[in-house]
Amino acid sequence: MADRGFTPTQLAARAAYLLRGNDLGTMTSAAPRLYPHMWSWDAAFVSVGLAPLSVERAVVELDTLLSAQWTNGMIPHIVFANGVDGYFPGPSRWNCRELAAHAPIGPDTSGITQPPVHAIALQRILDHSRRHGRTTRAVAEEFLDRRWPDLVRWHRWLAHARDPKETGRITLYHGWESGMDNSPRWDRAYANVIPGELPPYQRADTDVVTDPSQRPSNGEYDRYLWLLEEMRTARYDDYQLASTMSFAVEDVFVSAIFSLACEVLANIGEEHSMPNADVRDLHAWGEKFRKGVVATTDPRSGAARDFDTRADRWISTETLAMFAPLLCGGLSRDAERSLLRIFEGPRFCGHPDLRYALPPSTSPVSKYFRPREYWRGPVWPVMSWLFSWAFARRGWAERALILKAEGLRQASDGSFAEYYEPFTGAPLGSMQQSWTAASVLDWLG
């Protein structure tokens, strides 16, 4: 069936228009109604999309995010826009400024983090700056010089504070830190989170996405908020979190992103003559966390697993997380071929009923698959972009181009949805999602 959507030129214009419309001045809202503030990994992907439009504006996006970095090095998952309501939990529920010794004095933030994709964004900004004149290149390079110590500090915090057991894997204390909030990956770990008496709350997300089948349940939200209460009790202290949180999982997907980001940042550092000690550290972290990812894998299929440190057990799920080694490398040739066959085969991109040959967040053959529910089945354009980018970097040009072509077909409806129903291609979740528009703009060059 042919797609009757917008042409590439029209789609690019609509995507650029959307990012301008979501621009709050020095930050871009992740989505105007559902996510009216700045989210950490959204901001990185947004700057990827801004770079072909304006390197200068892309730099401002990352600059704003890094201005909210905590003094211990953590980049928080939300930077709240002043005077903007409509999202829960907001600044008063996190209460970081009063409770957390390392919270910034300036903007209000949340007290958790998100996947470290920022080095990838920096690389795309530098790539685009080289296509322009000396002035634009100077803007990108000045940003790199000024923010290099902050980016290294961010990676150092992840490598140490979030790997307390030295496994070479990033530990998360909330499913939100994975970016895949309600993925089946977390079901068993969340089952061990027993909410006590919660302060009253009113969800804001269900006012925007009124179909409950697309969002996490109220029971899940109780657990999300109970973990927030545990963090407040620990005053967001890294040492206290490691010993007191009900939820503590080594996330293999975030670990793979971290390994990849360390290598990308190290290569940038080498190219721009940054301190040798920093570059050495980054390469060492990249290697350590790549080995940590590979240590989780099935030796035959190459599929990766998370590890629940509270229950002391592996978490095997048929979700995007199983493909973590395809991002960072490190598998044997046979295991990697086997994992690519699963990715491209009938359990994922090659499932015969898929509208587009793109990776669903959970395999359609999994008993946990829900085609409309957030991270339990829908296709997320930003994940298609990430795999496409990583595959191109690893020299798999044809695979990268297929994901790009299918991703653009999916996006040609012009809704720039947060996620899409895998069988019908229907747009779901929040519309006018900034990182979806950004993915499209990068694909269109």
N, C-alpha and C positions, 0 to 999 in steps of 0.2 A: 504494500500500500504506500503510495507516494505521500510525502509530507507537504501539506500546503501551508507553509509558514512564511515567515519573513525571509527575504533574501539576506545574504551575509552583510551587505552594505546597510540594509535597513536594521538588521539585528544589532550591528555594531553601534549604529546611531542611537537605538533605543537603550542599549546597555550603558552608553556614555551618559545619556540623558538621565537614566535611573541613578547612576552614581552622583551626578550633580544634584539631583533632587534629594538624595539621602545625606548630602554633605552638610554638616553642622558648623562648618568653619574650619576647625583644625582637627576634626574627627568625622568619620562617616558612621552613621547609625547602621547597625547590622541589618536591620529591616525597620521601616518607619513605625509600624504599629506594634509588632510583637517584640522586637528587640531594639528599642529606641536609643541604646547607648553604644559604646565601643566594646567589642569582645576581642580578646587577644588574638586568637588564631584567625578570626574573621578579618581583623585589621591587617594582618600579614597578607592574606589572600586579596583583600581589597587593594592594598598597595601594588600587588602584582597587576591588577586590572587598571589601576590609575597610571602606572608607569608608561604605557604606550600613549596615553592622553597627555600626561604632564609629569615628568620626572620630579619636578619641583613639588607638586602636590602629593605625589607618592611618598616623598621624603618627609613631608609634614605629617602624614599619617603615622609613620613609624616613630617619628620624633615625639608625637603626642603620647603614644603608647609607652615609650621608654621614659618619658617624664613622670609616669606613674609607677615606675619600677620601685620595688621595696628596697630598703637599704641592705637586706641580706642577699639581694640579687634576683628574687622572684619577680616575674612579670605576672601581675594578677589577671584573672580571666575576664573581669569587667572593669572598665574605667567609666564611671558614671558621668553623664553629661549634666552640667549644672542646670537646675530648674526644669529638668525633664522627668515627668512621672510615667506611669503606665507599665512598670515592670516590677515583678515581685520574685525573689526578695531584693529589696532596695538597700540603700546605704545604711539606714537605721537598723535593719535586721542584721546586717553583717557587723556593723559597729567597729570596724577595723581601726579607725583613727584613735578610739579610746582604749581598745583592748590590746592591739598588736604593737609591740615595741618597734617593729621594722616598717610599719605602714608609712606611706609618704605623708608629708605635711600638706601637700597641695590637694590634688583631686581625691574624691572619695573612690574607693575601690572595693572589690570583693576580697575574700581572704584565701582563695584557692587559685590554681594556675590552669593552664591549658597547653595543648601540644606545641612544641617549640619549632614551628615552621618558619620563623622569622628570617633565618639565614637564606632560605630559598627566596623569600621576597627581596632581600637585599641583593641577591645575585641577579634577579630579574631587573631590578632598578639599575644596577650597574650595566647590564647588557643593553638596556634601552638608552642609557646615557651616552654610550659609545656611538650611537647612531646620530647623535646631535652635535652641536657645536661645542666649543671649548667651555662656554659659560655653563651649559647644562651638565657637562662632565664634571666641572668644578663643584657644582652643587652636590652631586652624588658623592664625590670623593671627600668633600668637606664633612658631609654627614658621616661617612665611614670613619674618618679620622676622629671625629668628636665622639661618636657613639661606640667605637670599637671596644673600649674598656667595659662599657655597660653590657654589650652583647657577650663578651667573654665571661663577665661576672654572672650573667644569666645562665650560661652553660655550666659554669663552675658550681653554681647552686644546685642545679639539677643533678650533676655528676656526684655530688657529695650529700647534700641534704636529702635528696630523694632516692639515694641508693644506700640506705643505712646498713644493709647486709652484704654490700659489696658483691652483688650478683651480676652487675652489669645490666640491670633492668630498673626502670623508673617505677617507684612505688607511688600509687595514687591513694588519697584518703577520701575521695568522693568520686562517684561515677561521672559527675560533671567535668572533672579534670581531664577525662579521656576525650571529651567532645562528643562521645557516643552515649548520651545520658542514660537511655533505657535499653541499651543493647542486651540481648540474651547473655552476653558475656558476664553480666553482673548479677544475674538472677540469684544465684546461690549465695554470693557474698552479701547481697542486700537482704536475703532471707535471715541472715544473722544480725541484722540491724534491728533492734527492738525499740521502737520509739517510746519514750516516756511521755510526760505531760508537756505538750507543746504550747507555746503562746499562740493565741488565735491568729489565723491568717486567712487571706482571701487571694486565691490565685488570679493572676491577670491574663495568663496565656489562653485560658479557655474563653475569655471574652472576645478574643481575636479569632482563634481557630475554634469554631463552635461545634465542630464534629468531634466528639470525644474519642472516636476510633483512631484519630490521627495523633493523639497526645498521650503522655504518660498518665497513669491513673492517679486518683487521690491518695490511694494507699502508697504508691511509689513516692508521691510528693511528701507524705508524712516522713518517710525514711530520709529523703533528701534533706528535709529541714531538721530532722533530729541530728544528722551528721553535722549540720551547721551549728547546732547548739553545742555539740561536743567540741567543735573547733573553738567556739567562743569561750567555753570553759577552760580550754587549753591555752587561751589567749594567742592562738595561731602560732605558737612556738614550735619550731621544727622538731625539737627533741621530744616535747610532750605529745605532739601528734603521732610520732612514730610508736610511742608506747601506750597511748590511750584510745586511739580511734577504733570504733567497731568495724570499720571498713578499711582494709589495707590490702591492696592488690598490686602485684607487679604487672604493669600493662605492657605487653609485648609490642603493640602497635606504636604507642608513644615512644617506647625504647628504640624501635627501628627508625622512627622520625628523628629522634635525638641523635642517633649514630650518623644518619645521613646528614643532618644539619651541622654536626661537628665537622664532618669532612668538607662540606660546602664552605663553612666559615673558615676552616684552615686553608683551603685553596684560595679564598679571597685574601686572607692574611698574607700568604706567600706572594701573591700577585702584586699586592700593594705594600710590601715591605713592612708589615706589622711585626711587633716584637717576637723574636724566635721562640721565647719561652711560651708565649700564648699559643703559637702555631703548634708547638710540640704537644702541649696539653690537649689541644683540640683533636689532633690526630690520635693521641693515646685514648681519649674518651671515645672517639669514633670506633676504634678497634675494640675496646673493652665492651662497649654496648652492642656492637655487631656480634661478638662472641656470645654475649648474654642472650641475644635474640636466638641465635642458632642453637644454643643449649636447650631451648624449649621445644625444639622441633622433632617431629616424627622422622626418623632417619630415612624412611622410604618415600613418604608423600611430601616431606618438606614442610608440612603444615605446622604453624606456630601455635603456642598456647600461652595464656596468662597464668599467673600463679597467685592463689589466695593465701596470703601469709598468715592470716588469722586461723583459717581452717587447715593450713598446711597441706593444700592439695592443688593439683593442676586443674585448670579450667579449659576444657576443649570445646569449642563451638564452631559451627559452620557460619562464620561471619567474616567480614573483611579482615579482622585481626589475624586470621590464619595465614594471610598473604604478606605479613610484615617483612619476611626476608626478601621479598621481591623489591622492597624499597631500599634496603640497606645492603643487600648482598651477603655473601659468606657461606652459602650452602654449597655442597658438592654439586658438580654438574648434573648428575643423575637426579638428585633430589630437587634441584631447581627446575629441571625439565618437567618432573612429575608435578610440581606445584603450579607451574604455568599451564599444564594440561587441565588441572582442576579449575584454575581461574578462567580459562577459555572454554571449558567444557560444559556439559549440561547441568552441572550443579551451580554454576554462576553465569558468566556472560553468554554461554552457549545454550542456556535453557531454551527449549523450543518455543515457549509461550511468551518470552520477553518481547516487549515492543521494540526495544533498542538493545544492541549487544553491549550492555554496560553492566558493571558489577553491582548487584543489589547489596544492601547493607547486611542482610542475612540471606543465606541460601534458600531459594524457593522450595527445596526438598527437605529443609529442616523442619522439625515439628514445632519450632518456635517462630516460624515465619509468619508475619502479619503484613500483608502487602500495603496497608495504608498507615501503619503505626510507626512513625518516627524512625528510629534506628533498628526496627525489627523486620525490615523488608524493603522499604522504598529505596530507590536509587537517588543518591546525593550527587549532583553535578560536581561539587567541589572535590569529592573523592575520585570521580572519574578524571578530573583535571590532575589531581595529585599523582595517580598511577600513570597517567599519560606523560606527565613531566618526568617522573622517576624512570619510566621505561626509556624515554628518549635519552636521558642522562646515562643510562646503562648500555646504550648502543642498540636498543631494540626499536629501531625507527619505525618499522612496519606496524608493530603492536601499538606504539604510541599514536601513530596516525589513525589507526582504526578507532581507538578510544576518542580521539579528537573529532573524527568525522561523525561518529555516533552521538557524541555529546552535543555537537552542533545541531544535528537533526532533532534531538530531544528538546533543545532550547529554542528551536525555531518558532515555537508557539508565542514567544515574546513575553511570557508571564514571569520569567526569572524566578521560578518557584524555589522554595527551600529544598524540597525533594519531590520525587515523582513516583506515581504508582507504576511498578515494573511491567505489568502486563498491558495496561491500557495507555500508559504514558500520560495519565491525567496529572496536572500539577496539584501538589498538596502542600499542607503546612502554610507557612507565610509566603505571600507573594512579594515581589519587588525586593528580593533578597540580594543584598549587595555582593556577597561573595559569588553568587551564581552569575550575576552580570560581569563580575571581574574575571571569572573563568572563561566566559565567552569572549571577552575582549582580548585576553591573552591568546586564546586559540586563534582568533581572527587576526592577530598580529598588529 
